[in-house]
Amino acid sequence: MEKNKTISVWLTIISGRNKGKIILQKRSSANKTFPYICQATWAGKVKIGEDVESAIKRECVEELGESFFNAFNFLVLKIFSEDKFIMNGAEWTCYNYVGDISNKILKLIRLHSEALPEFILIDSDSEIFPVKSEKNSKNNIVLFDDQYKVLKEIINGN
């Protein structure tokens, strides 16, 4: 049984002035591991014995709040990719999901304390970097290497 799993949910805004932009969280300095790194709209580890769909919902509540969770239509989420990566010498599988969100629902989000209070909104013109680039994550949009690869694929429509 595979036990090292993570989920990442990448949402694109479908209405309003930010239509077409992808929503990223940026970790705050309160996050002791990798402060200021950007990541998917929400993401996290799948607990042992938990299925991926349950982890998606649990992490949604934890990171974005109950109001957003209750208003969000999880049926819009589609699996984009399953990617392997190595963390601390162990192999992990990340299940990447994509979906759309209206500007109206976006306003219901209350980001958790380990994220900066505002989302980072990006599109194909945005400069993004992987951690291995060694760019300053406080002043740039820097993602974990595996998430950088996935985000580039989403942006390029692959």
C-alpha positions as CSV (number, residue, x, y, z in Angstrom):
1,M,0.0,0.0,0.0
2,E,1.3,3.4,-1.0
3,K,1.4,5.7,2.0
4,N,3.3,8.8,1.0
5,K,0.7,10.9,-0.8
6,T,0.0,14.6,-1.2
7,I,-2.8,16.6,-2.9
8,S,-2.6,19.9,-4.7
9,V,-5.6,21.8,-6.0
10,W,-5.0,24.5,-8.6
11,L,-7.9,26.9,-9.3
12,T,-8.4,29.3,-12.1
13,I,-10.7,32.4,-11.8
14,I,-13.5,32.3,-14.4
15,S,-15.1,35.7,-13.8
16,G,-14.3,39.3,-12.9
17,R,-11.2,41.4,-13.5
18,N,-8.9,38.5,-12.7
19,K,-10.5,36.1,-15.1
20,G,-8.0,33.5,-16.3
21,K,-5.6,33.9,-13.4
22,I,-4.4,30.9,-11.4
23,I,-4.6,31.3,-7.6
24,L,-1.5,30.5,-5.5
25,Q,-0.9,30.6,-1.7
26,K,2.3,32.1,-0.4
27,R,3.6,30.8,2.9
28,S,4.2,33.4,5.5
29,S,7.2,33.7,7.8
30,A,5.1,31.8,10.4
31,N,5.6,28.7,8.3
32,K,8.9,27.4,9.7
33,T,9.6,25.2,6.7
34,F,10.1,27.0,3.5
35,P,8.7,30.5,4.4
36,Y,7.5,32.6,1.4
37,I,7.3,29.6,-1.0
38,C,4.2,29.6,-3.2
39,Q,2.1,26.6,-3.7
40,A,-1.3,25.5,-5.2
41,T,-4.5,27.2,-4.1
42,W,-4.6,24.5,-1.4
43,A,-2.4,21.5,-0.8
44,G,-1.4,19.0,1.9
45,K,-0.6,15.5,2.9
46,V,-3.0,12.6,2.7
47,K,-3.2,10.9,6.1
48,I,-2.7,7.2,6.4
49,G,-6.0,5.5,5.8
50,E,-7.5,8.6,4.2
51,D,-8.6,8.6,0.6
52,V,-7.5,11.4,-1.7
53,E,-11.0,13.0,-2.0
54,S,-11.3,13.2,1.8
55,A,-7.9,14.8,2.0
56,I,-8.9,17.4,-0.6
57,K,-11.9,18.3,1.5
58,R,-10.1,18.3,4.8
59,E,-7.3,20.4,3.6
60,C,-9.8,22.8,2.0
61,V,-11.4,23.5,5.3
62,E,-8.1,23.8,7.1
63,E,-6.5,26.2,4.6
64,L,-9.4,28.2,3.2
65,G,-12.1,28.0,5.8
66,E,-15.6,26.6,6.4
67,S,-17.5,29.2,4.4
68,F,-15.5,28.5,1.2
69,F,-15.7,24.8,1.8
70,N,-19.5,24.9,2.1
71,A,-19.9,27.1,-1.1
72,F,-17.3,25.4,-3.3
73,N,-18.5,22.8,-5.9
74,F,-16.0,20.0,-5.6
75,L,-17.5,18.4,-8.7
76,V,-15.6,20.9,-10.8
77,L,-12.2,19.4,-9.8
78,K,-10.6,17.1,-12.4
79,I,-7.4,15.1,-11.9
80,F,-4.6,16.8,-13.9
81,S,-1.7,14.6,-13.1
82,E,-0.1,12.1,-10.7
83,D,3.5,13.0,-10.1
84,K,6.3,11.3,-8.1
85,F,8.8,13.2,-6.2
86,I,11.4,12.5,-3.5
87,M,11.2,14.2,-0.1
88,N,13.6,13.4,2.8
89,G,14.7,10.2,0.9
90,A,11.2,8.8,0.5
91,E,9.1,8.6,-2.7
92,W,5.8,10.5,-2.7
93,T,2.9,10.7,-5.1
94,C,1.2,14.1,-5.6
95,Y,-2.3,14.1,-7.0
96,N,-2.8,17.4,-8.8
97,Y,-6.3,18.6,-9.4
98,V,-7.5,21.6,-11.5
99,G,-10.8,23.5,-11.4
100,D,-12.5,26.8,-11.8
101,I,-13.8,29.3,-9.3
102,S,-16.0,32.4,-9.7
103,N,-14.8,35.7,-8.3
104,K,-17.9,35.7,-6.0
105,I,-16.9,32.4,-4.2
106,L,-13.2,33.5,-4.0
107,K,-14.3,36.3,-1.6
108,L,-15.4,33.6,0.9
109,I,-11.9,32.4,1.5
110,R,-10.2,33.0,4.8
111,L,-6.6,31.9,4.5
112,H,-4.9,30.0,7.4
113,S,-2.3,31.6,9.6
114,E,0.7,30.0,7.9
115,A,-0.1,31.8,4.6
116,L,0.2,35.4,3.7
117,P,-3.3,37.1,3.9
118,E,-3.6,37.6,0.1
119,F,-3.4,35.2,-2.8
120,I,-0.8,35.5,-5.5
121,L,-2.6,35.6,-8.9
122,I,-0.6,34.5,-11.9
123,D,-1.0,34.0,-15.7
124,S,1.2,33.0,-18.6
125,D,3.0,36.4,-18.4
126,S,4.0,35.9,-14.7
127,E,7.6,35.0,-13.8
128,I,7.7,31.9,-11.7
129,F,10.8,30.0,-10.4
130,P,11.5,26.6,-8.9
131,V,13.3,26.3,-5.6
132,K,16.4,25.0,-7.3
133,S,16.7,28.4,-9.1
134,E,17.8,29.8,-5.6
135,K,15.7,33.0,-6.2
136,N,14.7,34.9,-3.1
137,S,11.3,33.5,-2.3
138,K,10.3,36.6,-0.3
139,N,10.5,38.8,-3.4
140,N,9.7,36.3,-6.2
141,I,7.1,33.7,-7.0
142,V,9.1,30.5,-6.1
143,L,7.5,27.0,-6.0
144,F,8.7,23.6,-4.9
145,D,10.4,22.1,-8.0
146,D,7.7,19.5,-8.6
147,Q,4.9,22.1,-8.2
148,Y,6.7,24.5,-10.5
149,K,6.7,21.7,-13.2
150,V,3.0,21.1,-12.8
151,L,2.1,24.8,-12.8
152,K,4.1,25.3,-16.0
153,E,2.1,22.4,-17.6
154,I,-1.2,23.9,-16.5
155,I,-0.2,27.4,-17.8
156,N,0.9,25.8,-21.1
157,G,-2.3,23.8,-21.4
158,N,-0.6,20.4,-21.4
